Amino acid sequence: MVIAGGGVAGLTAALSVARLGRKCLALTGDTLGGLLLSIEKVEGYPGFIDGIPGYDLCPMIQEQAVAAGAQFATGNVERIEKQHGHWHLASGKSKLMARAVIVATGATLRELDVPGAARLFGKGVSQCASCDAPLVRNRTVAVVGGGDSALQEALTLSGFAERVIVLQRDEKLTAQASYRDRVLNSAKIEVRCNAVVEDVLGGDRVTGVRVRETSGNASADLEVAAVFVYIGLRPATAFLHDHVNLDPSGRVPVDAQMRTELPGLFAAGIVRIGAAGRAAAAAGDGATAAVAADNYLTDGAW
Ligand SMILES: Cc1cc2nc3c(=O)[nH]c(=O)nc-3n(C[C@H](O)[C@H](O)[C@H](O)COP(=O)(O)OP(=O)(O)OC[C@H]3O[C@@H](n4cnc5c(N)ncnc54)[C@H](O)[C@@H]3O)c2cc1C
């Protein structure tokens, strides 16, 4: 089997496939750990009462998978094709053949689509709060978004920044209650709903953001030293477009066993339609896909 993806879904799939005694290679893309890699404290993952850094959790799962017999390589799956009952995958100059493939390629964070955001990326515009929080010590920063990721990272930033302003386009926050309550009770975090970021301002570095209140339509500039963007995810499924009917956001349809419409092709984790968006759920998907793939290789039933 080949597993595409080195996030918590792919790593757990590799662990589970290897434990079932199947030969498996996991291609981890560019980054082992995926979205969790830069998370200072992964919350809600079973077994870690106080949370665990994502950069610790993912290598631990990989170590467990290697001990069970899984093999790993870096590289992105660029093309995939089924010929004569086998899946053929291309990754750079490497060609791979597998009887079953588990796609666990996850997603990347969406960028803010305003002129200054791309120009100032890495110069105050960031998507990694734990990497850049120490650089904004005692400064005022903006976080764009109102979901789990935005609020979790606003909390991380509040440990360093003097003030964190959360700018949420919608009329209320959409994050789960545990993040919402902590944010709303934080003396350092201010939440502004109905606030659309129209531009990121600055010459060599971010100096502010232009914000429009949807209620009044008036824009105002806000002085901030950095802007952290958490406005949703873009599934990494470009290599599947010609084969699978993806949903409009690019996610893969699967059944309860993580089977796609194509025999031998499975999808697990945040890349699939209906994913719960939690690390534990992605790990569960990986294990489910592994068992289903093992069954498929045993009896060929689909
Ligand atoms: C800021 C933030 C904070 C979060 N905090 C928490 C939290 O505290 N608790 C929690 O439960 N959840 C949290 N989540 C959600 C959690 O990160 C995801 O649910 C989970 O990481 C999804 O795992 P995944 O393996 O499906 O995908 P990903 O983590 O996206 O992993 C995808 C993997 O696939 C690889 N890849 C991509 N394209 C290819 C390709 N073509 N070929 C091969 N490999 C490829 C990538 O390099 C990566 O290794 C957070 C998410 C964000 C964005």
The ligand as an SDF file (V2000), in Angstrom:
LIG
                    3D

 53 58  0  0  0  0  0  0  0  0999 V2000
   -4.0160   26.3920   13.5240 C   0  0  0  0  0  0  0  0  0  0  0  0
   -4.6340   25.0330   13.7460 C   0  0  0  0  0  0  0  0  0  0  0  0
   -4.7110   24.5350   15.0330 C   0  0  0  0  0  0  0  0  0  0  0  0
   -5.2940   23.2700   15.2630 C   0  0  0  0  0  0  0  0  0  0  0  0
   -5.3580   22.8020   16.5440 N   0  0  0  0  0  0  0  0  0  0  0  0
   -5.9280   21.6100   16.7900 C   0  0  0  0  0  0  0  0  0  0  0  0
   -6.0340   21.0990   18.1380 C   0  0  0  0  0  0  0  0  0  0  0  0
   -5.5770   21.7290   19.0930 O   0  0  0  0  0  0  0  0  0  0  0  0
   -6.6490   19.9000   18.3130 N   0  0  0  0  0  0  0  0  0  0  0  0
   -7.1650   19.1780   17.2780 C   0  0  0  0  0  0  0  0  0  0  0  0
   -7.7170   18.1060   17.5120 O   0  0  0  0  0  0  0  0  0  0  0  0
   -7.0690   19.6330   16.0070 N   0  0  0  0  0  0  0  0  0  0  0  0
   -6.4770   20.8220   15.7370 C   0  0  0  0  0  0  0  0  0  0  0  0
   -6.3880   21.2870   14.4460 N   0  0  0  0  0  0  0  0  0  0  0  0
   -6.9290   20.4520   13.3680 C   0  0  0  0  0  0  0  0  0  0  0  0
   -5.8910   19.4020   12.9390 C   0  0  0  0  0  0  0  0  0  0  0  0
   -4.6800   20.0610   12.6450 O   0  0  0  0  0  0  0  0  0  0  0  0
   -6.3740   18.6290   11.7070 C   0  0  0  0  0  0  0  0  0  0  0  0
   -7.6460   18.0930   11.9180 O   0  0  0  0  0  0  0  0  0  0  0  0
   -5.4080   17.4800   11.3970 C   0  0  0  0  0  0  0  0  0  0  0  0
   -4.0640   17.9240   11.4520 O   0  0  0  0  0  0  0  0  0  0  0  0
   -5.7050   16.9040   10.0290 C   0  0  0  0  0  0  0  0  0  0  0  0
   -4.7360   15.9200    9.7700 O   0  0  0  0  0  0  0  0  0  0  0  0
   -4.5470   15.3010    8.3180 P   0  0  0  0  0  0  0  0  0  0  0  0
   -3.4990   14.2540    8.4600 O   0  0  0  0  0  0  0  0  0  0  0  0
   -5.8530   14.9330    7.7560 O   0  0  0  0  0  0  0  0  0  0  0  0
   -3.9960   16.4960    7.3860 O   0  0  0  0  0  0  0  0  0  0  0  0
   -2.7090   17.4210    7.4790 P   0  0  0  0  0  0  0  0  0  0  0  0
   -2.3340   17.6950    8.8730 O   0  0  0  0  0  0  0  0  0  0  0  0
   -3.0040   18.5690    6.5750 O   0  0  0  0  0  0  0  0  0  0  0  0
   -1.5390   16.5510    6.8270 O   0  0  0  0  0  0  0  0  0  0  0  0
   -1.4290   16.3760    5.4350 C   0  0  0  0  0  0  0  0  0  0  0  0
   -0.1080   15.7570    5.0840 C   0  0  0  0  0  0  0  0  0  0  0  0
   -0.1080   15.4360    3.6930 O   0  0  0  0  0  0  0  0  0  0  0  0
    1.0850   15.8970    3.0870 C   0  0  0  0  0  0  0  0  0  0  0  0
    0.7920   16.1450    1.6710 N   0  0  0  0  0  0  0  0  0  0  0  0
    0.1240   17.1710    1.1000 C   0  0  0  0  0  0  0  0  0  0  0  0
    0.0320   17.0040   -0.2470 N   0  0  0  0  0  0  0  0  0  0  0  0
    0.6500   15.8190   -0.5160 C   0  0  0  0  0  0  0  0  0  0  0  0
    0.8660   15.0780   -1.7130 C   0  0  0  0  0  0  0  0  0  0  0  0
    0.4250   15.5040   -2.9070 N   0  0  0  0  0  0  0  0  0  0  0  0
    1.5350   13.8960   -1.6180 N   0  0  0  0  0  0  0  0  0  0  0  0
    1.9770   13.4430   -0.4040 C   0  0  0  0  0  0  0  0  0  0  0  0
    1.7770   14.0980    0.7620 N   0  0  0  0  0  0  0  0  0  0  0  0
    1.1250   15.2660    0.7010 C   0  0  0  0  0  0  0  0  0  0  0  0
    1.4630   17.1170    3.8980 C   0  0  0  0  0  0  0  0  0  0  0  0
    2.8470   17.4030    3.7400 O   0  0  0  0  0  0  0  0  0  0  0  0
    1.1240   16.6330    5.3080 C   0  0  0  0  0  0  0  0  0  0  0  0
    2.1640   15.8410    5.8010 O   0  0  0  0  0  0  0  0  0  0  0  0
   -5.7950   22.5230   14.1860 C   0  0  0  0  0  0  0  0  0  0  0  0
   -5.6960   23.0330   12.8870 C   0  0  0  0  0  0  0  0  0  0  0  0
   -5.1150   24.2700   12.6570 C   0  0  0  0  0  0  0  0  0  0  0  0
   -5.0310   24.7970   11.2390 C   0  0  0  0  0  0  0  0  0  0  0  0
  1  2  1  0
  2  3  1  0
  2 52  2  0
  3  4  2  0
  4  5  1  0
  4 50  1  0
  5  6  2  0
  6  7  1  0
  6 13  1  0
  7  8  2  0
  7  9  1  0
  9 10  1  0
 10 11  2  0
 10 12  1  0
 12 13  2  0
 13 14  1  0
 14 15  1  0
 14 50  1  0
 15 16  1  0
 16 17  1  0
 16 18  1  0
 18 19  1  0
 18 20  1  0
 20 21  1  0
 20 22  1  0
 22 23  1  0
 23 24  1  0
 24 25  2  0
 24 26  1  0
 24 27  1  0
 27 28  1  0
 28 29  2  0
 28 30  1  0
 28 31  1  0
 31 32  1  0
 32 33  1  0
 33 34  1  0
 33 48  1  0
 34 35  1  0
 35 36  1  0
 35 46  1  0
 36 37  1  0
 36 45  1  0
 37 38  2  0
 38 39  1  0
 39 40  1  0
 39 45  2  0
 40 41  1  0
 40 42  2  0
 42 43  1  0
 43 44  2  0
 44 45  1  0
 46 47  1  0
 46 48  1  0
 48 49  1  0
 50 51  2  0
 51 52  1  0
 52 53  1  0
M  END
$$$$
